[in-house]
């Protein structure tokens, strides 16, 4: 099947673009929604790319590798505990809520995210594939213990330093999670990118996998995605917290 590109991305016709995207959501059998930092921006979570974001600080450079834990356990733990407290005070926004609702209405929907804030799950999302892990969980690299609650300093089982269960710079993604996301991309007939620049691996690869297996593509992002928008059936330009609730309003069952 050759995807038909619907030329509705012009800013003058946002209503028809939303209508076309809703139509795709209604008719899809298997949907994958791939989300990035843009989804959580309205919840106050700074992104790597925000110029004034916490991630740009000198500390972020010092403590973004797992080996930094051995070099400076106290500094490492303090840095990540600060990020956790910021995430713990954040609430899901209407974009998260809309995606969780989509999954309730269309249970074959898989939610894949680059975000480590856990807000999709908090909004009611089920079995969220967190490609970069979750800052809400901690683990022990020495004995593999992941059960908490963590005191943030020491593993309760072996006494080693605990670390956040997130993928740090220089580390591999969790193979099982990545495989589930790849299979979901292969099997879906609709792939939607939400608030992700889809430049870094594997974000760059998953939409292409879906397209090469015949899926239609929706891109929803504040900025243009030059490498993807041309292949998309529908391009939505704007914020996820505004656009996703509008999309969901047209999916049967969303109004109770
Ligand atoms: Zn341990």
Boltz pocket constraint, residues with backbone or C-beta under 6 A from the ligand:
constraints:
  - pocket:
      binder: B
      contacts: [[A, 140], [A, 141], [A, 142], [A, 143], [A, 144], [A, 145], [A, 155], [A, 156], [A, 157], [A, 158], [A, 159], [A, 160]]
      max_distance: 6.0
